Every structure is written in C-alpha cells, then in structure tokens.
Amino acid sequence: MKSPEFVVDNEFTKKGNLVDMLRNHIQFTARVTVTDSWVAQHLDEIEEDGSSVRSQLEGWDSICPFDHATHGVSRMVELSWTRERSRGERAEGDVEKKSFRLYLHYYRNANRTHADREALKTRVMTVKQLLEGGTSIEALSDADKVIAEKYLICTRVGRGGKLRITLNTEALQRAERNFGIFCLVSNKHKDPWVTLKRYRMRNRIEESYRVSKSELDGDRARVWS
C-alpha cells in the first residue's frame, strides 16, 4: 500500500499519539474527544463576523449534503510539538520545536442531540422522584449520586425541615451545550464531508469484518491442543 491512511477512534487519539503519527508522516483521520482542551477551545472562539463554530453548527450553510440531520464546520489549526534533544544533529539540551497543520471537523447531529437530552432528562427526573419519595442520598447508587450532586439542588425548608428538590438548570444547560457534537481530525482531508465519509466507512468495514468472522467461526471447527 503506497500511502495508507489510518482511521481510528477516540480511544487511541490522545494528543501524544497524534503527534507521533505526524512526526512519522502517517496520514490519519481520527475521532477526538470534544472536551479535550485543544479541541474544545475552538468551539467558542469568536471570529471576525461575530460567529463561532458552535453557532455555525446551527446554520443552514453547514447542513451535510448526504445526512441532513448532521451539520459540519471545519477549522485549520496547528498542533505544536516540543522536546529536548539528547542526541542526533542538535546539541544535547537543545529544544526542538515543530508545528503541524491539522484539520478539525466539528459536527452536530440533531438526532443525537435529542437522544442525549432525553436520556439526561430521564435520569435526572428519575433520581429526583426517588429523593422525593423518601430515598436518602446515601442510599442512591454511585451513578445516581453523581446525577443528584450535579443536577439537583436539595434544601430543607420550614420547621419540619421538609426536603425541597429543584433542578440545577444552569448545570443542565451547561451539560447540554455539547450534546450531539463530535469532532474528527485529519492531516489529509480538508473537506468535512469527505472526512465524515471516510470515518463512517471504517464502521462499515468493521461491521463487515465482524459478520464475516462470525460466519467463518460458525462454519469452521476449531481445535486446540
């Protein structure tokens, strides 16, 4: 294969791994975590026209031509890499700096946004009802305790100290800001729709491999010694 392209998921795409691929001139398309600082910082950067990536993801101009539930916006960024040399052409202790050009492709899927919001709504209201029904916070599961601490405000009112539970709407609004948003990064593809197709092709190939492997496993007897 003359010029392979690696298409990887976000379990692999720590910043250090991306830098290693860039240093070794490996072409890649990868999913990255939106909340990682170097990715998140571009979401709300205000541009000259007063817009941001986040606001542009709501616009008509960003609709995907083959998936109308998905919007996409791209940004070219530079990923910097610095290390102290200990051998080679440079003197020991010299600092080597290099920047690599990358294309960040941000997407928002309306179906995923709705599903994430409904899922959070169900979890929060379920925990709220448990507490209102007399369950103590200590008796909640660890996962439900996290929901209660983040998204519910519990206070005691009146002489009897009756428990009042209200929604922490500010925290809920912060949480849902990123619902449905995902990001792909590539050092090869500038176009967001080409990048999205490449990434989705990976899923189809993996599914095809899984089905083929399952069929082969069923048809061929295995022997261990």
ZIKA-V624851 format. One record per helix or strand of 2 or more residues. SS is the DSSP state (@ for helix, = for strand). FROM is the first residue (numbers start at 1). TO is the last residue. If there is no record, write none. Layout:
# ZIKA-V624851
ss=SS from=FROM to=TO
ss=SS from=FROM to=TO
This chain:
# ZIKA-V624851
ss== from=5 to=8
ss=@ from=15 to=23
ss== from=27 to=32
ss=@ from=37 to=40
ss=@ from=53 to=56
ss=@ from=60 to=62
ss== from=70 to=84
ss== from=95 to=109
ss=@ from=110 to=132
ss=@ from=137 to=139
ss=@ from=142 to=151
ss== from=152 to=157
ss== from=162 to=167
ss=@ from=169 to=176
ss== from=181 to=186
ss=@ from=192 to=219
